[in-house]
Amino acid sequence: MMRQTETVRQMVEALSNSLYAEEIVCSMASQLHYIPEMANLNGLKETHDALVPASYHRVTAVGTGNRILQGDQSLSLWQVIEYCIREAGVMDAAVRVGLNKMLAAAPYAYRGFVNQIIEWQQYKESSFQIAKTAFEQLKGPVSY
């Protein structure tokens, strides 16, 4: 049981790290809407449209993981986390597509900024992969 609790704790910590990075990605991408040269950038709307559900799934996964850490072992909570892991992964792929379009279309002066968003996205996804691995150690492969 102690080993399982530690794995759950690692999963929730990784989810929290991923959510933090999601906050930065969302903030930076949203900022571009208010920069005239970037407001209509190819890929920005697509990125935003994927970030909204990706954020929801991360927030839900973190909250659900915290409830599990507090002792609630309801099967439905594990089902929620599995669903959120699966769906956030799908949305992450859509965010990557949008960010790559943004990078290709960005004026030179803003490419560094878009690259920073991409770096935060990569950190978000790598933290999320750690959480997914911990989930799979506890419950088996995420079903797709």
C-alpha positions in Angstrom: 0.0 0.0 0.0 2.9 2.4 0.8 4.4 1.8 -2.6 1.0 2.5 -4.3 0.5 5.7 -2.3 4.0 6.9 -3.4 3.2 6.2 -7.0 -0.1 8.1 -6.7 1.8 11.0 -5.1 4.3 11.0 -8.1 1.4 10.9 -10.5 -0.3 13.9 -8.9 2.9 15.8 -8.7 3.6 15.2 -12.4 0.0 16.2 -13.2 0.5 19.4 -11.2 3.7 20.2 -13.0 2.0 19.6 -16.3 -0.9 21.9 -15.3 1.6 24.6 -14.3 3.1 24.4 -17.7 -0.3 24.5 -19.3 -1.0 27.8 -17.4 2.1 29.3 -19.0 1.3 28.0 -22.5 -2.3 29.4 -22.2 -1.0 32.7 -20.9 1.6 33.1 -23.6 -0.8 32.0 -26.4 -3.6 34.3 -25.1 -1.1 37.2 -25.0 -0.7 36.9 -28.8 -4.3 37.9 -29.3 -3.5 41.4 -28.0 -0.4 41.9 -30.2 -1.6 43.4 -33.4 1.0 41.7 -35.6 0.1 38.3 -34.1 -3.7 38.5 -33.4 -4.6 36.7 -36.7 -1.5 34.4 -36.8 -2.1 31.2 -38.6 -2.5 28.4 -36.0 -3.4 30.7 -33.1 -7.1 30.0 -33.1 -6.4 26.2 -33.6 -4.0 26.3 -30.7 -6.5 28.2 -28.4 -9.3 25.8 -29.4 -7.3 22.8 -28.3 -5.9 24.5 -25.1 -9.3 25.0 -23.6 -10.3 21.3 -23.4 -6.6 20.3 -22.6 -6.7 22.7 -19.6 -10.0 21.3 -18.4 -8.7 17.7 -18.5 -5.6 18.7 -16.6 -7.5 20.6 -13.9 -9.8 17.7 -13.5 -7.0 15.1 -13.4 -5.2 17.1 -10.7 -8.3 17.5 -8.6 -9.2 13.9 -8.9 -5.7 12.8 -8.1 -5.8 14.9 -4.9 -9.0 13.3 -3.9 -7.4 9.9 -4.3 -4.5 11.0 -2.2 -6.9 12.0 0.5 -8.2 8.4 0.6 -11.1 8.3 -1.8 -10.5 5.1 -3.8 -13.7 5.1 -5.8 -13.4 3.2 -9.1 -15.0 6.2 -10.8 -12.2 8.5 -9.8 -9.7 6.2 -11.5 -11.9 6.2 -14.6 -12.0 10.0 -14.5 -8.2 10.2 -14.4 -7.9 7.7 -17.3 -10.3 9.6 -19.4 -8.5 12.9 -18.7 -5.1 11.4 -19.6 -6.5 10.0 -22.8 -8.3 13.2 -23.8 -5.5 15.6 -22.8 -3.1 13.6 -24.9 -5.4 14.1 -27.9 -5.6 17.8 -27.3 -1.9 18.1 -26.8 -1.4 16.7 -30.3 -3.7 19.4 -31.7 -1.9 22.1 -29.8 1.4 20.9 -31.3 -0.1 21.2 -34.8 -1.3 24.7 -34.1 2.0 25.8 -32.5 4.0 24.5 -35.5 1.7 26.5 -37.8 2.3 29.5 -35.6 6.0 29.1 -35.7 6.0 28.8 -39.5 3.8 31.9 -39.9 5.3 34.1 -37.2 7.2 37.3 -38.1 10.9 36.9 -37.3 10.6 39.2 -34.3 8.2 36.8 -32.6 9.6 33.4 -33.5 11.6 33.4 -30.2 8.4 34.0 -28.3 6.6 31.2 -30.2 9.6 28.9 -29.6 9.2 29.6 -25.8 5.6 28.5 -26.0 6.7 25.3 -27.7 9.3 24.6 -25.0 6.7 25.0 -22.3 4.4 22.7 -24.3 7.1 20.1 -24.4 7.6 20.4 -20.7 3.9 20.1 -20.2 3.8 16.9 -22.3 6.9 15.3 -20.7 5.4 15.9 -17.2 2.2 14.5 -18.4 3.9 11.4 -19.7 5.4 10.8 -16.2 1.9 11.0 -14.8 0.6 8.6 -17.5 3.4 6.1 -16.7 2.6 6.3 -13.0 -1.1 5.7 -13.7 -0.2 2.7 -15.9 2.0 1.2 -13.1 -1.1 1.4 -10.9 -3.9 0.5 -13.2 -2.5 -0.8 -16.5 -2.4 0.8 -19.9 -4.7 3.7 -20.7 -7.3 2.5 -23.1 -7.8 4.4 -26.4 
